[in-house]
Amino acid sequence: MQVVVEKWTPERRRQLTRDALVDAAADVFARRGFEGASLEEIAETAGYTRGAIYKNFDGKEELFFAVLDRRIQAQLEPFGEVIERQGPGGADAAELAEVWRQVMGREEAWVALDLEFLLYALRNPDVRERWVAHERELRRVIAKFIEEHLTAAGLRLRMPADTLAAIVVPTSQGLVEWTMLDPESGDLFGPFIELIITAAVVGADE
């Protein structure tokens, strides 16, 4: 049996390096926070030198955004699977709320990290501009995700997907933060999903 060995092109090598650096950054950021994380520790964790970071990223801020992008994609995938499984006309609030709890509310270290970076951005105008641009792009991605999956499920929105995404993103972040601060506040994810479905989602023929 002949073993086929993958030939690594320069582009493939660079992507593998970037992936390793993002993996390492996610680990170090979660443990140290944004301010406490150093490029030296990130590079060492990934098995590279600090120079490898600067060959692939502008610095710690861009590396943070890359980590954030990966986390968002990982969070969106379970929602897409649920919507596709429910099929035309399906929008079960309880199941969506359970997915929401699992993907949004399980990493306290990352909630603290998000808040830390938000304060960092508020205090640094250049970073704030990049953060806002990143959040706008995030909302565009989520709006596209909402439109594609609802259309496939035979549903549509009462409002533009961009508007819904602009409401859902900061609201969900606030709910996650508050339920971690006050676990006794109860289940807020279920009512939130039900509110969104009732107010914004209708059948394609309505």
N, C-alpha and C positions, 0 to 999 in steps of 0.2 A: 504494500500500500504506500503510495507516494504522499508524503506530507507536503502540503502547500504552505510555504512560509510567506507571510505578508511582507511586502516591501514597503518600508516606511519612507514616504516622500517627505521633503522638508515641511510641507504643510501638515502632514500627519504627525510628525515629530513635534511641531510647535503646538498642535492641538492637545497632544498627550501631556506636554509640559504645562500648558494652561490649565488643563483639567486637574493635574496633580497640585498645582498651586492653589486653585480654587478650593479643592478638597481640604488642603492644609489650612487655608485661611478660614474656612468655615469652622474647623476644629479650634483654631487658636482664638478667633473672635468669640466663639461661644464660651471659652474658658476664661479669657482675659478681658473681654470687652473691647470696644473699638480703640479707646485711648491706650489701654494697657497692652494691646497686641503690638508686637514689633515685627518689622519686615524680616529681621534676622531669624526670629523664631519660626515665622511662617515658612521661610526658605528652608531652614533646617528640617522642619517637620516634613516638608515635601521632598527632601533629599536633593535640594539644589542650593546654589549660592544666591545671595541677594541680587546679583547681577541678572539672574534669570527672571526675576520679578520685573525689573526695569526693561527687559527686552520684550515683555508681554503686556505690561500694565504701566500706566503713568505713575502709580504709587498706591498707597494704602487705600485711598478713597475709591479709586477705580476698581481695585480688588474687592472692596466691600460691595460695590454695586454688582459685580459679577457674581458674588456669592448670593446676593439678594435675588438676582434674576433666576438663578438656579433653584432657589427655594420656592419662588413663586410658581415656576413651571411644575415643580413636584407637588405643590398644593393644588394646582388646577386639575391635574390628571384624574384624581379620584372623583371630582365633580363631573367631569366629562363621562366617566364610566357609568356613574349613577344615572345621569340624564339619558344616555344612550340605552341603558338597560330598561328604563321605565317606558321607553317607546312613545309613540304618538299620543299626545294628550296627557302624558304622565308628568307630574311635578309633585312628588310626594314630599311634603314639608318635613315629616319626621325623619325620613332617610337622609335628606339633604342636610338637615340640622345635625344629625349624628356625624356625617362626614365633616361638616364644618367644625364640630367640637374636636374631632380627631386631628385634623390638619392645622387648625388655627390655635388651639388651646393646649398643646401638649409640651411646648418648649418655653419654659419660663425664662431661661437664659437668653433666648432670642427676643422675647418681648422686651426685656431690659436693654438688650443691645439696640433694638430699634429706637427706643426712647432716648438712649444715649446719643445715637447718631443724629436724631432729630434735634436735640439740644446743640450738638456740635454744628449742625448746618445753620441753625438760627443765629449762632454767634459768629459764623464765618460767611460773609455775603457771597463769595465765589462758590463755596460749597453749596450754599442754599440754592443758587441758580441751577447748579447741576442736579441737586436733589429734586427740585421742582420739575425740571425737564425729565428726569428719570420717572417720577411719579406720573407725569402726563403720559409717557410712553407706556407705563404699566397699565394705566387706565385704558389706553387704546387697545392693548393686548387683551385685557379682560373683556372689553366691549366686543371685540371680534370673537372671542371665545363664547360669550353669551349668545350673540347673534347666530353663530354657526350651530351651536348645540340645540338651541331652542327651535330653530328652523328644522333641523333634523328630527326633532321630537314632535313636529306639527304644532308648534306654539309660536306666538309672537309677543312683542312688547307694546305697551300703551305709550311708552316714551322712548326717545332715542337711547340706544344702548350706551352711548357715551355718558349720557346723563345718569343712567342707572349705575354705571361703573363708578362715576364720581361720587355717588351717594354710598354705594356698598363698601368701597375700599376703606375710607376713613371711619365709617360707622363700625364695620367689623373689627377694625383694629382697636377702636375704643372699647368695644364689648369684651374683647380678649383681655385687654389691660384691666378693666374693672373687675371681671370675674376672677382674675388672679389676685387682685387686691382684696376682694370681698367674696370668697367662695360661697358664703351664705346668701348671696343675692339671688341665687336660684338659676334655673335654666333660662338664659336670655337668647340663646341661639335659635331654639325652636320658634318662639314668638316672632323673632326677627325674620326668619325665613318665611313664615306664614304671612307676615305683613308684606314682604316683597312680592310673593307669589300673588296674593290677593290684589295688591295695588298695581302691579306692573305687568303681570303675565296673563295672557288670554289665549283662547284657542285660535288657530289660524283662520277659522271661518267666522269668528265673531267680529 
